[in-house]
Amino acid sequence: MNSLQDKVIIVTGGTSGMGAASSLHFAELGAKVVAASIQREEGVALELKIQEDGGEGKYVYVDVTDEESVKRMVAETVKTFGRLDGVYCNAGVWGKGLVTEFDERIWNKVMGVNVKGSLWVAKHCIPVMEKNDKGGVFLTTTSVAAQIAFPAHALYCASKAALEALVRSLAVDHAGKIRSVGISPGTIETPMLAETCDGWERPIEELYEEVAKKIPARRLGQPEDIARTAAFLMSDAASYINGTIIVLDGGTGPLPPW
Ligand SMILES: NC(=O)c1ccc[n+]([C@@H]2O[C@H](COP(=O)([O-])OP(=O)(O)OC[C@H]3O[C@@H](n4cnc5c(N)ncnc54)[C@H](O)[C@@H]3O)[C@@H](O)[C@H]2O)c1
């Protein structure tokens, strides 16, 4: 049902966490995958893994905050695979802090990667996909932080709310050619989640266990949970899902487990 046979798909942030799981899963389902990120070492290892598993994939360096770098990623994709059918716009960073501590550094980090980066990716990928007879899919990773006020994360929350608005705007502005969809993850066990636990006095395993108990699914989300949903949204089986965002939080809803 979720075949991605011969679709050419870029995954930004495609070499870690949920992006890496998605790159691998898309390749398993027959896609030609470009895993793009700032992580060269992880990228080379992932490219090798895709190929060892019998798939087609390539690592391309991209810094999504840099328009020229994004242009090069798209050009490299088209040069290698001849077309572009889907983009999983997933690169993101986390940033802690109160608004009263706000400065240019945190703006450039969080808004630079999460919002400006997504806009550059959309700007340069969408016209290439619009040339296809069947158009393409633009999938964005948002976050439950767009809807929930995580304490001391105002800028991160705002950046993800901006992405939710972008999902809807792209669906309207590129109607008939681009299907724009989002995934809103809850608590997913990735390197980013581990980073958010830095500075806590308790061991990470203990923290994770406690959080898992508060999630109705009784476990943390895994990168593969995201990858399976991303594959479905990328596939033709999801052709009537547009301008909307799927929440993957194990049932946490309005009760954040933190
Ligand atoms: N882990 C969670 O619980 C969670 C929850 C909600 C949303 N998210 C979102 O999911 C997405 C993926 O996060 P993850 O948890 O897999 O984290 P991760 O840290 O494992 O992966 C982030 C990826 O983004 C890439 N990246 C960062 N800055 C970049 C830049 N300037 N240019 C290109 N690539 C860049 C990194 O290289 C990495 O590959 C992010 O957008 C994050 O905000 C995560």
The ligand as an ORCA input file, in Angstrom:
! r2SCAN-3c Opt
* xyz 0 1
  N      12.542     13.994     19.259
  C      11.386     14.516     19.580
  O      10.812     14.179     20.639
  C      10.725     15.546     18.661
  C       9.418     15.925     18.972
  C       8.767     16.823     18.134
  C       9.408     17.302     17.002
  N      10.689     16.932     16.718
  C      11.280     17.447     15.476
  O      11.663     16.351     14.671
  C      12.699     16.737     13.767
  C      13.814     15.718     13.807
  O      14.359     15.709     15.096
  P      15.040     14.441     15.820
  O      14.379     14.302     17.125
  O      15.103     13.311     14.871
  O      16.457     15.100     16.119
  P      17.963     14.825     15.670
  O      18.769     15.826     16.406
  O      18.275     13.386     15.815
  O      17.958     15.196     14.112
  C      17.975     16.510     13.626
  C      18.546     16.509     12.230
  O      18.536     17.849     11.719
  C      19.786     18.109     11.127
  N      20.103     19.552     11.122
  C      20.231     20.386     12.187
  N      20.586     21.617     11.768
  C      20.663     21.546     10.402
  C      20.977     22.485      9.384
  N      21.301     23.759      9.667
  N      20.953     22.084      8.093
  C      20.644     20.798      7.792
  N      20.347     19.858      8.704
  C      20.352     20.230      9.989
  C      20.794     17.327     11.964
  O      21.993     17.170     11.242
  C      20.005     16.032     12.173
  O      20.201     15.183     11.066
  C      13.094     18.147     14.201
  O      12.464     19.070     13.340
  C      12.530     18.260     15.607
  O      12.265     19.587     15.964
  C      11.362     16.072     17.548
*
